[in-house]
Amino acid sequence: MADLYSRLGVSRTADEAEIKKAYRKLAKELHPDRNTDNPKAAERFSEVTAAYDLLSDKDKRAQYDRGEIDESGNPRAPFGFGGGGGHPGGGFRQGRGPAGFDFAAGESADFGDIFEGLFGGAARGRGGGGGFGGFGRGGAPAKGADIGYRLAVPFEEAAALKPQRVTIASGKTIDIKLPAGVESGTQMRLSGQGEQGPGGAGDGIVTIEVLPHRFFTRDGDDVLLDLPVTLVEAVLGGKVKVPTVEGAVMLTIPAGSSSGKTMRLKGRGFHRKGGGRGDQLVTIQVDLPADDAALKAFAEGWGAERTRNPRAALGV
């Protein structure tokens, strides 16, 4: 699997602005709406979105650069541990729940317990069976292994914090409430929903994946949307219906709007960790009809516009 920087085509020393610029360029090129006959483009779109989600988070980027987490935002198992059953509590047990919901027993094991046991320290008795012989710190029975789950959440539902229903390894169905600031890689703990052990059950660790959307993109807590408008709507202005993560709203297009003009819908983005919500940024894209004879004749007769140079400020 390519590293996150390679996915975005930037160097490891790239700053936030370079990473954001590279992502927005790739997102536009690979957007599913522009590649309806190319499923590989949609897959690549999902990959670059996941890469941007992690690298745009300063803390997670630092963890990734130090090798503490992998490309999916999951902790890396130190010294090769985690792939087999070489310690009490067993190795990983792969399985599948409902659509978009995978799990692996022992995935969130606390390897510090193992090393404490190996080097003579007292084991703490968590994740993966705790200490040797099924006992944790102070001789207490160790709890069972944690079970790791992956939950795919639709973009709009993550933005609106809609409750998610999941089925865990035992077959039990649980409703969970998404936290403010949720993003791909966010982890939630389900107490007592792991494997059974001498000291009780471990926990379930749910890792969230926010799915890409076919026309919304995310920038921090803001939602971005390119909105097609007709030439008449751009020139004369008017009210148009605009999709948001929680349904359509009416937006006033100012008369004389050019492509690239951006307007803000307050509080229509993702919920912030500290309270409040981000916004939705709507960028106008004038959509011209193809081969419209009347429009072509009008443009040819518009003398003043044919001599105007809108690129003069660029020095050309």
Secondary structure as GFF3:
##gff-version 3
##sequence-region A 1 316
A	DSSP	alpha_helix	4	8	.	.	.	ID=ss1
A	DSSP	alpha_helix	16	30	.	.	.	ID=ss2
A	DSSP	three_ten_helix	32	34	.	.	.	ID=ss3
A	DSSP	alpha_helix	39	55	.	.	.	ID=ss4
A	DSSP	alpha_helix	58	65	.	.	.	ID=ss5
A	DSSP	three_ten_helix	78	80	.	.	.	ID=ss6
A	DSSP	beta_strand	93	96	.	.	.	ID=ss7
A	DSSP	beta_strand	101	105	.	.	.	ID=ss8
A	DSSP	alpha_helix	111	118	.	.	.	ID=ss9
A	DSSP	three_ten_helix	132	134	.	.	.	ID=ss10
A	DSSP	three_ten_helix	137	139	.	.	.	ID=ss11
A	DSSP	beta_strand	147	153	.	.	.	ID=ss12
A	DSSP	alpha_helix	155	160	.	.	.	ID=ss13
A	DSSP	beta_strand	164	167	.	.	.	ID=ss14
A	DSSP	beta_strand	173	176	.	.	.	ID=ss15
A	DSSP	beta_strand	187	190	.	.	.	ID=ss16
A	DSSP	beta_strand	196	197	.	.	.	ID=ss17
A	DSSP	beta_strand	200	201	.	.	.	ID=ss18
A	DSSP	beta_strand	204	210	.	.	.	ID=ss19
A	DSSP	beta_strand	216	219	.	.	.	ID=ss20
A	DSSP	beta_strand	222	229	.	.	.	ID=ss21
A	DSSP	alpha_helix	231	236	.	.	.	ID=ss22
A	DSSP	beta_strand	238	242	.	.	.	ID=ss23
A	DSSP	beta_strand	249	253	.	.	.	ID=ss24
A	DSSP	beta_strand	262	265	.	.	.	ID=ss25
A	DSSP	beta_strand	280	286	.	.	.	ID=ss26
A	DSSP	alpha_helix	293	301	.	.	.	ID=ss27
A	DSSP	alpha_helix	303	307	.	.	.	ID=ss28
A	DSSP	three_ten_helix	312	314	.	.	.	ID=ss29
###
